[in-house]
Amino acid sequence: MKKMGQPGRKHNLLLAAVIILLSACNSSTQKTDEPVKPSEVKNVIVPQFNADSAYAYVARQVAFGPRVPNMKSHVECGDWLIDELKKYCDTVYVQAFQVRSFDGKMLNGRNIIGAFQPDAGNRIMLAAHWDTRPFADQDTERKNEPIDGANDGASGVGVLLEVARQLHTAGSKMAVDIILFDVEDYGQPDDSKLPQMQDSYCLGSQYWSKNLHVPNYFARFGILLDMVGAERSTFTQEGTSIRYAPEIVNLVWNTASSVGFSDYFVPEKTKAIVDDHFYVNELTHIKCVDIIHYDYNTPSNFWKHWHTHGDSMDKIDRNTLRATGQTVLEVLYRQNS
């Protein structure tokens, strides 16, 4: 799903560094409804995240097949996601759009947004991408075939569907938006012979950031989930999140530590990546952080099965899903207590 330090791509460390430096003079003057509260432990009753349920949501997505734009499986999975969010959210928005990919294809996308208390202020945004990589460009075989995307795509969506179910079951009155971005992973491969296209990844979040689903939409902060389901995942504090939203990084990582997930949420700063949260920060000025797996043992620093056929359902771990999902619930309830 992501790339770090490769020229001319969304996961381009150089691109991120250049744009971040240009943004440094742009001190954040955006509106804010309510300050972020400290992450101290509070006497708040928080629902218990059900990892089995989240796992089932991940498996259901994978069962559709690759969720590549313009494929039947992509349409069918999108319809299912809309129906699932309608079970739990007060309002569901479907933002249909068309974008052109790096190789000239016109892609049909849908950003799917589930809103709790849609008319309330002081909103919190949770996001993930639901599409999958159309080619296994990091694999050694079947490189031109689409991948299952169990971790890279389905895991974040599975966690957010379970969060939505928990909020609904608890009768929550919190103002929360769950945004499932489309056409995130149709970016230009390293070995492409075509001219390099800037910003070829994250097309759905770019579209949403320029065409908000609600006029003047704003959230106090956002949390993006990406590759959050593999066994023994490590979530470090990546550079783009630190640059744009250091207080939200502290909030999330301190909260995770306070409930026993410091083995997953490691308070170490690592290099910047360009993921959906970059465009949310840069284009909407909503402070958004990325919870994403960092692998110390791979050249890319992404999960070892990233953009390969190894990104399959057997790699998904319930303990990791629980660590991610419970942390998100804890943040939501502590910030709304």
N, C-alpha and C positions, 0 to 999 in steps of 0.2 A: 503494500500500500504506500508507503512513503519512500522518498529517496532523500539522502542527505549528501550535500556537497557535489552534486553532478550539475554541470553547466546547462542552463536553459530549461530546467524542469521545476515543477512545483516544489519538489523536495530539495531544492537547490540552496545549499547553505550560502553560497556567494550571493545569489539573488536575495535571499532573506536578509543577509547582512547589509547589502546595499540599500534595500528599501527601508530597513529598520533604521539605518543611519540617517537616511533622508527624513524619516519620521521623527527623529529625535528632537528637532526644533518644534515639532507640532505638539506642544504640551497638551495634555488631554483636557479639553474644556467641555467635554460632552456633558449632557444633563445626567443627573443621577437622582433617582427617586428616594433612595434611602441608603445610608452608609452601610458598608459590609461590617457585620459584627465580628468581634474577636472569636476565635475558635475554641474558647474554653469549654470544658465539659459542663453541660447543663443538665438539670433534672427534667429531661424531656422524654416522653414516651415515643420511641421511634419504631415503626413496623420492622419486623425481621424479614430481610430479603430472602426469598425462596430460590435457592440456587437450582433446585430441580426444575422449577418452572422456567427459569431463565434458560437453562440448558435445552428444555423442550422447544422454547422459542427459537433458539439457534438452529436446532435440528430441523425444525419445520422450514425455515428459510432455505437451508441447504438442500432439503428434499425437492424443492422446486427446480433445482439445477442452477447453473450459473445465472446470476442476475445481471446480465449484460444488456445495456440499452438496445432496443429494437428486437430483442429475442422474445419469444413467447413466454419463456420462464420468467423473464423480467416483468412483463405485464401482469402475469398471474400472481407473482409474489407481491407486486405493488398493490394489486387489488386486495390481497389478503391483509397486508399491513394497514390499509385504510380501514378495513372492517374491524381489525383488532383494536385500533385506536378509538374507533367509534364506540366500542364496548365500554371504554374507560374514561375517555375525555369528554368535556362538555361540548367542545366544538372541534371539528376536524376540517382543516383547509387543505386542498390539493392544488398545488401550483404546477400546472403543466407548462412545459417550455420546450423549445428546440434550440440546440446548440451544435456548432460544427466542430468536429474533432480534429486533431492534428493531421489525420490522413484524409480529410475532406468529407467524411461521412456526416450526414445530418442525423443527429441523435435525438430521439424522443425521450424526454426526462420528466420526472414528477418529484418535486419536493413535497413531502407529506408532513403536515404540522398538526399535532394534537395539542389543544389548549385546555387547561384547567382555569376556571374563572376568567374567561377571555376579556371581560370588561374591567377587570381590576388592574391597578398599578402595581409597582414594586415586583416586577416579574423576574423570574429566573429561567434561563434558557438551558436546556439539555439537548445535545445533538450527537448524531452519529451518521455515517453514510451507509446506504443499504444496497448499493450496486456492487458488482465484483469486477475483477480484472479480466479483460477479454483475451489476454494471452499470458502464458507462463514464462515471461521473458527472463526470469532469474533461475529457471530450471535448466537442466542439461538435456532434456528430451521433451517432446510434445510442446515445444515452446510456443507454437502458434495456436494452441487450444486454450479455451477459458478455464479458469480455476474455480474450485468450489467456494472459496472465500469464507470458510467457517470462522476463522479468527478475524481476517481482514474484511470486515463488513458485518457479518452476521452476529459476531459476539457483542459489539456495541449496541446494535439494534435489539438483540435479545435482552440485554440488561435494561435498556430503556423501556421495553414493553413490560417487563416485570415491575419496574418502578411505577409505571402508569397503573398497572393492576393494583399495586399496593396503595397508591394514593386514592384510587377509586374505592377500594375495600374499606379504607380507613375513613372515608367521607371527608377527605382533606379539602380545605377551603383555600389552599395556597394557590397563588398565581404562578403557574408553571407552564412552560411551553416545551414540548418534545418535538424536535425538528429532525426529520430523517432526510438527509441530503442525498440527491441522486447524482449520477454521472461524476463521481469523485475520482474513480480509478481508471478512466479511459485516457491516461496520459501517455505521452510519447516515450517509447522504450529507449534504452541506452543505445542499442545497435540500429536504430532507425536510420535509413538512408535518406529520409526526407529532410528538408531544411528544418532547423530547430524552431519549435514554436514555444514562445514564452507562455507561461500560465496555462499549460495544456491539461493539468490536473484540476480537480476541485471545481468543475464547471457548474455544478449545481449550487454550491455555496456562493460562487461568484455571482450567479444569476440572482439568487435570493438576496444577497447583500445589496444588489443594485435595484431590486424590485421586491421590496418587503411585502410580505403577505397581508399585512395590515398597515395602512398609512401611518407614518411616524412611529412605527414599532420601535420599542426600546426595552431593554432588560437591564436589571442591576448588574448582572454578570452571566456568563455562560460557561458550561463545561462540555467539552467535546470528548467522546469516547472512541478510541480507535485501537484495534488489536488488544482487547482487554480480556481474552478468554483462555490463553495458553497456559499450560502448567508452568509454575515457578516464574511467572512474569515479573519483570522489574519495571516500575513506573518512576522514572527520574523526572526532574524538573527541567524540561527542555527550554531552549533559549528564547523562542518566540513568546512562549507563555510568560517567562520571566520579564521579558522586555515590555510587554504590553500590560500585564496584569499580575505583578508580583504579589500583591496582597491577596489575590484569589488563589494563587499557588500556595501561599502560606496557609490560607484557610483550609484548602482541600487536604494538603499533606499533613498538617497538624491534626485535623479531624481524623484522618485515617490512622495516624499514630495513636491517638487517644482511645481508639476502639480496637486496637490490637493488630493493625495491618501494616506495621512499619516494615515487615519483610517484603511487602509488595511496593509500598510507596516510600521510595528511598529519597531522602532530602539531599540529593546531589544534583548540581546544575550541570546539564549537558548541552551539546550544541543545538543550534536553532534548526527547525525544520519548517517547511511551508506546507501546512495542512489546511483543512477547512477553517480552523480557528484563525489563521493568518488573515484571510479575507474578511472574516467577521470583524476582527479587530481593526483592520486597516480601512474598511469601507463603511462600517456602521458605527465604529467607536464603542461597541459593546465589548467590555473586557471579558475575554474568553480564553480559557486554558485548555490544554490538551493532555488527557490521560492516555498515554501510548507506550507500548512496550519498547524498552531500550535493551539491546543485547550487546554486552561487552565483548562477545566472542566472534562477532561477524564483521566483515569489512564494512558493511553498510550501517552497522549498529542497529539494524532492524532484526526482528525475529527471524530465526534461521530458515523458516519455511515461507517467508514473505515472497509473494509473487511466484510461487511454485505450486505444483500439484500436491505437495505435502501439506498445504493449508486445507486440511480435511477435518471431518467431524471428530475423528479419534484423537485429535490434538487438544480438544476443548476440555477444560478442567473446571469442575464445579466450584472448587475452592477459590480460584481466581475470579470467577464470575461473582461469587459472594463478596469477596474483598472489594471489588469495584462497586457493585450495586449497593452494599450496605454503607459504604463511604458516601455515595451520592445521597442516599436517603438521610444519613446523619447530617450532612451539610444542609439539605433542604429543611429539615425540621429544626435544626439549631438556628438557622437564619430566619425562621418564621415563628420563633417562640417568643 
